Amino acid sequence: MKNNGNMTTLLKGILVENPVLVLILGTCPTLATTTNVAGAFGMGIAALVVLVCSNILISLLRKIIPDNVRIPCYIVIIAGFVTMVQMIVQAFFPALYEMLGVYLALITVNCIILGRAEMFASKNSVGKSALDGIGMGLGFTLALCAMAVIREVFGNASFAGMPIPFFEPFKIAFLVKAPGGMLVYGLLIALVSAVTRGKAPAKTEFSCEGCPSAGNCHTGLCQAKGEEL
Amino acid sequence: MNTTLKLAVSPHIHSGRSTAGIMRDVLIALLPATAAGTILFGWRALLVVSLCTACCVGFELLFNLITKQDLTVGDLSAAVTGVLLGLNLPANVPLWQCVVGSLFAIIVVKCLFGGIGCNLVNPAITARVFMLVAFGSMATQAFPTMVDAVSGATPLGGSVTDFSLTDLFLGLRGGAIGETCALALLIGFVYLLVRRVITWHVPVTFVGTVYILSFFFEGMDFDHALAMILSGGLLLGAIFMATDYVTSPSTAAGKIIFGLGAGLITVLIRYFGVYPEGVSFAILLMNILTPYIDAWTKHKVFGVGGKKA
């Protein structure tokens, strides 16, 4: 992961290391905000902005932040940006603000943003961290939109709130509910896994080196393989 | 004479039974129920069953072709899933929902998990639950053409006393195509027992548990308890779906635990649950527990001890 080109850094977040569908991070907003395409897109963009900003700032401060208190530092930085985004959305897109509700504030604890800070921004240059943030943010947005399109079109017979004519009698309301979301999520993970077979990174490449609980991990699975690398 | 030595893993003695043979027996055992459903609910019932069967076989063939796997439709398991799914639906179900249900049963539940033998849960029962939750398909139940539809309530929805035991036994009540006629289902059960396709353990303990618990819940009334086991999808589920080889335990003790558990969950859902139909959920939950039951009830192997290799 160290000598990759800038293009790879940018593009890997979209499919090969898609945060939602390959790294399985940020599942809570993924399931909660994908009942409507507009909401999913707004959520994706909001997370993208926070991710890029926090990645840049954390990368800038990576030599200053003491290792022992890095997680609280990251949280403070992320929460700052989330608050800004939240105020902007509330001021300019009140409908979206209503729709996302608590999930907008919950971007603070979104594992994607904290995960990228821990795994990438704290070890890489500012430029690369920004590219990583854009790539991961786009991957998150695309995954959310893909799920939302499936769930809204087939589950509610509408697209971004606009009803689709002639589709009403064939809707499967189940897909808009939580179990339906799980189902669509699982199927998309399977699809991405089938498409990227062989290309996706082995789990150890991104689990141990950035894993905050690596020190307490007694399974040995990660570490045994991590030593080989 | 062929003198080449052949290497093969055990078992070396083959009974001559094949998956296709067993599945053919199950299909034959389902014929009375299909016929009864057609007589009771009219030709549309047959159309629903045929459509589900065709879709299930078609989707499995399609999946095999797309993923370039060996064709597995020849083992008839997809056909059994299709017939069972059809029998689990009311006769007035919209036809496009049959297609979606078949797609779910075959592609999501069966093929994505690795095809026959690898599915965690029974495809037909999962599709029934899926359609119940997704479309509320069991909410508007079809009634046999010869029954006065005024009574409205299904045995489980209303009071069991609305129907006489004879009516319930012959299937003169609302419900899914294949679940109403107890007589036809019992004929299939006897056929499967005689052909040794299934053993008695799961159906008898399952139905027995429901009977005994219902007896207490219904205020010690034998007739009401009997009506409870003739209601809903209990017989169809206990005989044909809880006995699925893949998703039920393989030892006799395991099967008894499976039947007891399924019966208990059925009664609890019937008396305290939101959904009217407990049997599907009970079988589904016990399907998920099956690997653990199998692990608990594993036979002790003689002559084995000490450290494992």
Interface residues (C-beta under 8 A of the other chain):
Chain A: F170 I172 A173 F174 L175 P179 G180 L183 L187 A190
Chain B: W96 V100 V108 L112 F130 V133 A134 F135
